[in-house]
Amino acid sequence: MRIQTHPVMLFAAGFGTRMGALTAHQPKPLVRVAGKPLIDHALDLVRGYGADRVVANLHYMPEPLERHLAGTGVALSHEAPDILETGGGLRNALPLLGSGPVITMNTDAVWSGPNPLAHLAALWNPDQMDALLLCIPKPQAIGHSGVGDFIIGDDMRAQRGPDAIYSGIQIIKTDLLHDIPEVSFSLNLLWDKMLKTDRLCATPYPGKWCDVGRPEGIKLAEDMLGWSDV
C-alpha cells in the first residue's frame, strides 16, 4: 500500500540579496550548484519523497522560474504586487495546496544524507504536533555562521534557543494562518502561537546540510557533494 504523502510548498519568491551579483539577473532558485539550479536539487528530493502536489511561490523575477518549471507539474502561486513572506506566501498558496498539513521547503540549501522530507514525514504525529521542524546539529551544518535556533527536548518539544539550526523544512498545520490579520508575515508568528501550547516540535537531521544563501555557499555545497566540474 502506498504511503500517503503531504503536499509540498517550495519557497522561491525571495530577492536573494545576499547572493549579490548572482541574483542581479536571475532569481536565487536558478543559481547553479553542482551543475544544476538550486530549485532542481529541491525538486529531486520532492520527487524522491513522492508528493502528489507541489507548489512554488514566485515574486522576484518570476518569468525565468515560470519557464524553468513549465512541464514539471509544479503549480505556481504568484505574489504581486508585494512579496508576502513565508506565512503570507503559504496562506496565499492554500487554494493550490489544500487544507491539510503541508511540508514547506526553502530552496537555498543542499543536502547530503537520507531524504529529509521522508525522514520528517516518518516522525510526524498530528495528534501531538501542530508543526514538526527539521533541524541541523551544528557540526553537520555547513556554511552557517549563526548561533542556532531551537533547543529540542527528549519529547521532541521545541523551544527557541542557541542550539540546533532550522533547516528550512517543516511539516505544519495551516489552520492558524487564518487567525493572523497581517497580509505579509513570517511563519515565526505561527510558531509563537504553537510554542504557547507546547505543540511546536522539532527533530534533528542525521545527515549534512549546506546553506547556499551566499556565494561562498556554492563551493561549500559542491565540496560536500564531492562534485567537481572537470
ABEGO torsion letter per residue (X at the ends): XBBBBBBBBBBAABAGAAAEAAAAABBAAABBBGGBBAAAAAAAAAAAAGBABBBBBBABGAAAAAAAABGAGBBBBBBOABBAEAAAAAAAAAAAAEABBBBBBBAABBBBEBBAAAAAAAABBAAABABBBBBBBAAABBGBABAEABBBBAAGBBBBEBBBBBAGBBBBBAAAAAABABABBBAAAAAAAAAAAGABBBBBBABBBBBAABAAAAAAAAAAAGBBBX
